[in-house]
Amino acid sequence: MATLLIVEDDKTINGLMVRALSVNGHQCLTAFTGSEALSAIKGQKADLVLLDINLPDMDGFWLAGQLGDVPVIYVTARSEIHDRVRGLDGGAEDYIVKPFHIQELISRVHVVLRRYQKENIFCLGDVEVDLQNCQAFQRGEEIMLTKREFELLKALIYNKNITLTREQLLDAAWGWDYEGEDRTVDVHIQRLRKKLSWEKHIKTIYKTGYRLEA
């Protein structure tokens, strides 16, 4: 789990980013102005900042220079090439133009976090999960998981000991635009339990969802 500071003055976009990244196991701090961002970064260390350039009280490029050595991803409506070059040449890890797809945002965040965070292995019982390379092993033998199964597994691991609703798990594994039934989660959870031998670890929470107890 990482601590992310989201600096975005649009409350709808800010809330969308918080929801998506929280489901993926991250703690999210929010700021709607540059001043709030500076106060937040002084009060709590962040592992990554998602930063809009067009803030109501200051320029995002200038603000990035005040954040110290915290990695930055710009998330902005400014798509001009000179802005992209300025941001990346100025040290940003990535530059994402609005409107963006939420799954792409999550993937890019995880790419940056992997550069800075060494801990990518989760162990429970005789199962070892390599979160960076999307592989799982039981006593040294690889467990073959589908992409959806692994996305569900990551959401459970990042939120271990926390109950996740079926809707949250759908968002994590299928994306925000999935229009199928949430019962598909139940089918995939059953497969995960069997493949990982985690029948005692992945708990069903009545009428709600699931929790990985670790």
N, C-alpha and C positions, 0 to 999 in steps of 0.2 A: 504493500500500500504506500502511496506517495501523497504528499500534501501539495495541492495545486492552488495557486492564486489566480482567480479568473477576474480580469479587469475589463469590464464590458458595461457600457452605460445603458444599453437596451435590456430592460428587465426580462423580456421574453427570451431573448437569446441567452442571456446570463443564466436564467433558470433552466433552459434546455441543456446547456453544457453541464451545469451542476448535476442535474438528474442523470445524464448519461454517464458521466465520469464517476459519480457516487456508486451507481450500479456496478461499475467495474472495480470497485473496492478502494477508491481514492477519497481522501478527505479534501473537501473543497472550501476554500476561503473565497469570499466575494468582495469586489470593490466596484463601485459605479463611477468613480472619479479617480483622477491621478492622486489626489490628496489622500483619499481613502486607501489606495494601494500602498502608498508610502507608509502610512500608519500601520497597515496590516503586516507589511514585510518587517517592520521593526518589532511588532508584537509576537510574531511567530515565524519560524523559518519555513520557507517554502522550497520544495524540490523543483518546481517548474512554474513559470508564469505564462498564462495565456493572455495576451495583451492586444487590445484594440488600439489603433493609432489615433482615431478621431474621438478624443475624450472631451467632455464639456469644459474642463478647466486647464488642460495642458496637452502638449503634443506627446503622443506615445513614444516617438523616437527619443525625445529628450528624457522621458520617464525611464525608458529602458536603461539609460546610462546611469540612473540613480539607484538601480536595484542590486548593484554589486555583481557577484559572480553567479547569480541564479540564472539558469538557462531560460531562454524566452522563445516562445512561439507567437508570432504576430497572427492575429485573427481579425481581419479587417476588410472593409468594402473597397479599399484603395487597391486597384488592380494594375495601375500603371507600372511599366517595367522599371522606371527609375526609382519608384518606391520599393519594389521588390529587391532591387540591387542594393539600395541604401540599407534596407533592413538586414539582408543577409551579410553584406559586407561589414555591417556594424556589429556582427557577432551573433545574430539570432540563429537558433537551431533550425527554424522552419518558418515559412510564410504561407498562411492559408487565406484564400480570398473568399469572402461571402458572396453568394450563399454557398454553404458547404454541406456535404452529407455527413451526418453525425458519426457514422461508422468510420469514415475516413479520418475524421478528427480524432477519434479514439485510437485508431491505428497509429497515426502520426505521433500522438502523445506517448504511446507505448514505445515507439522507436526511440524517441529522445530519452525517455526514462531508462531504457536499457543501456544507453551510453554512459549513464551516470550511476546506475545502481547495479551492484554486483550480485545481489541475492535473487536468484531466479529459480531456485530448486525448492520444491515443497515435498515433504515426506510425511506419510501417514501409514502406520502399519508396515507392510512390506512393499508398499507402492511409493515410487519416486516420480514426481512430475517435474519435467523441465519446461518451465513456463516460457522461456525464451525461444526454444526450438520446437515447441508444441509437440512434445513427446511424453509418453508415460511408460514406466517400466515396473514390472513386478518380479522381484528376485532376479533382476538382470535381463528378463525377457520383455521385449517391447509389447505393449498392449495397443492393438490397432483401434484407434478412435477416429470417427468421422469429424469433419470440421465443426459441425453443430455440437457434437458431444464434447469436443474440447473447449468450445466457447462456453458451454454450460459449466464445464468443470472449472474453468478459470474464474467465472463469476462466483461459484461456490467457494473456491479457495480464497479469492480476494476478500470475500465477505464471511469467512469461516466464523462459526458460532453466532451468526446473524441470520434471522429468517428472511428469505427472499420470496416475494410473491411470484406467482406464475407470470404475471405481466412483466415484472422486472427481469425474470429469466428469459422471457421472449425478447425483450428489448436487447438484452446482452448477446443473445445467440443468433437471433433472426433479424434484428434491426427494427427501427421505429415504424417502417412502412409495411410490416408483415400483417396480413389480413386473415390468416387462418385461425383455427381454434386454439385456445390456450392449453387444451388437453394434450396437444402434441408434446408439451413439456413433460407430461407424465410418462409418455412412452420412452422418451430419450433418457429420463432419469432412471427408469427401470433398467435400461440397457447399461447405463453407467454403473449402477450398483452391481450388476452382474459381472461386467468386464473387470471392475476394480476390486471386486469382493468387498465392497463398502456398504453392505446391507445394514450394518450397525452404525455406520457413520453418517450416511445421508438420511436424515430424518424427515418424515412427512409431517407437516404441520397442518392439522385438520382445517379444511376450507380456506387455506391460505397459500401454502407453497411448500418450500423445502429449506432445510438448514444442514450445513455440513458441520458436524461436531468434531472438533479437533483440539 
